[in-house]
Amino acid sequence: METKGRRSLRAAGPNEAQTAPVRPSEPPVVEVAASEPEPPKPEELIAEAAKPVATAVDLVTAAAAAAPTPSVGLLQAGQKTEAVDDSSKFETGAAASLAQSQAALARGFEALSAEMAGLALTGMNVAARTATRLLAVKTLADAIEVNAGFACSSFDTLVSGTAKLSELGMRVATEVSKPLLSQLGKNRGKAA
């Protein structure tokens, strides 16, 4: 293989960079448009803060207090049909049973979370006691004994905790379904 010789240097161009004279920087001129509002004065802010604020609760109570205007026309007393009465009773009953079911579900989740927190605390206490016992270990036989005790207590806690959680889950499912099933039973009896 032939070796290449040294490459020749390229012809150098002008090295001087052309620079413009430097002018001292001037702060930009900010033009205030006539359409921009002026910031409020402190007196205006205080006066506005003193005004009562309309909250969502106020708006809902005002809307509930206002008398609704019928769009189709007033029904006469004799024109109500059984279907209209049944559907309104069904809607009211269904909404009530749904609310009872949701309340039971909330109570059930609260009980389940309390039980799970209790199980977690028990597990942490057992782990802390085991760690303290492991610090006092002098022989391998003592370490195996502490570890076996920890395994047994952890297994017992797991089994009892699982039983408690499944019992609570079944109770919650029963309480949640009870209002819904009773409402369905009432409506099925009326339909038959």
C-alpha positions in Angstrom: 0.0 0.0 0.0 1.2 3.4 -0.8 1.3 6.0 1.8 -0.3 9.3 1.2 1.7 12.3 1.5 0.8 15.2 3.7 -2.2 17.2 2.5 -1.6 20.6 1.3 -3.1 23.5 3.2 -6.0 25.3 1.7 -5.7 28.8 0.6 -6.6 31.1 3.4 -9.4 33.6 3.0 -9.9 36.8 4.8 -9.7 36.2 8.5 -11.1 39.5 9.6 -14.8 39.5 10.4 -16.6 42.5 9.3 -18.2 44.2 12.4 -20.7 47.0 12.6 -20.1 49.8 15.0 -21.6 49.0 18.4 -24.4 51.3 19.6 -25.3 51.5 23.2 -28.6 49.7 23.9 -31.6 51.7 24.4 -34.6 50.4 26.4 -37.5 49.5 24.2 -40.3 52.0 24.0 -43.5 50.6 25.4 -46.5 52.2 23.9 -49.7 52.0 25.9 -52.7 51.4 23.8 -55.8 53.4 24.5 -57.9 50.2 24.5 -56.1 48.6 27.5 -58.0 49.2 30.7 -56.2 50.8 33.6 -55.5 48.8 36.7 -58.2 49.2 39.3 -57.7 51.6 42.1 -57.6 50.4 45.7 -60.9 52.0 46.5 -62.5 50.1 43.6 -61.1 46.8 44.9 -62.3 47.4 48.4 -65.8 48.3 47.1 -65.9 45.2 44.9 -64.7 42.9 47.8 -67.6 44.2 50.0 -70.2 43.0 47.5 -71.8 39.7 48.3 -70.6 36.8 46.1 -73.1 34.6 44.3 -72.1 31.0 45.0 -73.4 27.8 43.3 -75.6 27.1 46.3 -77.2 30.5 46.1 -77.9 30.0 42.4 -79.4 26.5 42.9 -81.6 27.7 45.7 -82.8 30.7 43.6 -83.5 28.3 40.7 -85.4 25.9 43.0 -87.5 28.8 44.4 -88.5 30.1 41.0 -91.7 28.7 39.8 -91.3 26.5 36.7 -93.3 27.6 33.7 -94.9 24.8 31.7 -93.9 24.8 28.1 -96.7 22.6 26.7 -99.6 23.7 28.8 -101.2 22.8 32.1 -102.7 19.3 32.4 -106.1 19.2 33.9 -106.6 17.1 37.0 -108.5 14.3 35.2 -105.9 13.9 32.5 -103.2 12.2 34.6 -102.7 8.6 33.5 -101.5 5.6 35.4 -98.3 5.4 33.3 -97.2 8.9 34.3 -97.8 8.1 38.0 -96.0 4.8 37.7 -93.0 6.2 35.9 -92.6 9.0 38.4 -92.9 6.6 41.3 -90.3 4.3 39.6 -87.9 7.2 39.1 -88.2 8.4 42.7 -87.9 4.9 44.0 -85.0 4.1 41.8 -83.1 7.3 42.8 -83.7 6.6 46.4 -82.5 3.0 46.2 -79.5 4.1 44.2 -78.7 6.7 46.9 -79.0 4.0 49.6 -76.8 1.7 47.6 -74.1 4.4 47.2 -74.2 5.2 50.9 -73.8 1.5 51.8 -70.9 1.3 49.3 -69.2 4.3 50.9 -69.6 2.8 54.4 -68.2 -0.5 53.1 -65.2 1.0 51.5 -64.5 2.9 54.7 -64.7 -0.3 56.8 -62.5 -2.1 54.2 -59.8 0.6 54.3 -59.8 0.7 58.1 -59.3 -3.1 58.1 -56.5 -2.9 55.6 -54.8 -0.1 57.5 -55.0 -2.2 60.7 -53.5 -5.2 58.9 -50.7 -3.0 57.6 -50.0 -1.7 61.1 -49.9 -5.2 62.5 -47.5 -6.3 59.8 -45.2 -3.3 60.5 -45.3 -4.1 64.3 -44.4 -7.7 63.7 -41.5 -6.7 61.3 -40.2 -4.3 63.9 -40.3 -6.8 66.7 -38.6 -9.4 64.5 -35.8 -6.9 63.6 -35.3 -6.1 67.3 -35.0 -9.8 68.0 -32.6 -10.3 65.1 -30.3 -7.7 66.6 -30.0 -9.7 69.8 -29.2 -13.0 67.9 -25.9 -14.6 68.9 -26.0 -18.0 67.1 -27.3 -19.3 63.8 -29.9 -21.4 65.6 -31.4 -18.3 67.3 -31.6 -16.6 63.9 -33.4 -19.5 62.4 -35.8 -19.6 65.3 -36.6 -15.8 65.0 -37.0 -16.2 61.2 -39.4 -19.2 61.6 -41.4 -17.3 64.2 -41.7 -14.4 61.8 -42.8 -16.6 59.0 -45.5 -18.3 61.2 -46.9 -15.0 62.5 -46.9 -13.5 59.0 -48.7 -16.5 57.6 -51.3 -16.4 60.5 -51.8 -12.7 59.9 -52.2 -13.2 56.2 -54.8 -15.9 56.6 -56.8 -14.1 59.3 -56.6 -10.8 57.4 -57.8 -12.4 54.2 -60.8 -14.0 56.0 -61.7 -10.6 57.6 -61.4 -8.8 54.2 -63.5 -11.4 52.4 -66.2 -11.3 55.1 -66.3 -7.5 54.9 -66.5 -7.7 51.1 -69.4 -10.1 51.2 -71.2 -7.9 53.7 -70.6 -4.8 51.6 -71.9 -6.6 48.5 -75.0 -7.6 50.3 -75.7 -4.2 51.7 -75.1 -2.5 48.4 -77.4 -4.9 46.4 -80.2 -5.0 49.0 -81.8 -1.6 48.0 -81.4 -2.2 44.3 -82.9 -5.7 44.5 -85.8 -4.6 46.6 -86.6 -1.8 44.1 -86.4 -4.3 41.2 -88.7 -6.7 43.1 -91.3 -4.0 43.7 -91.3 -3.0 40.0 -91.4 -6.6 38.8 -94.4 -7.3 41.0 -96.2 -4.3 39.6 -95.4 -5.3 36.0 -96.8 -8.8 36.5 
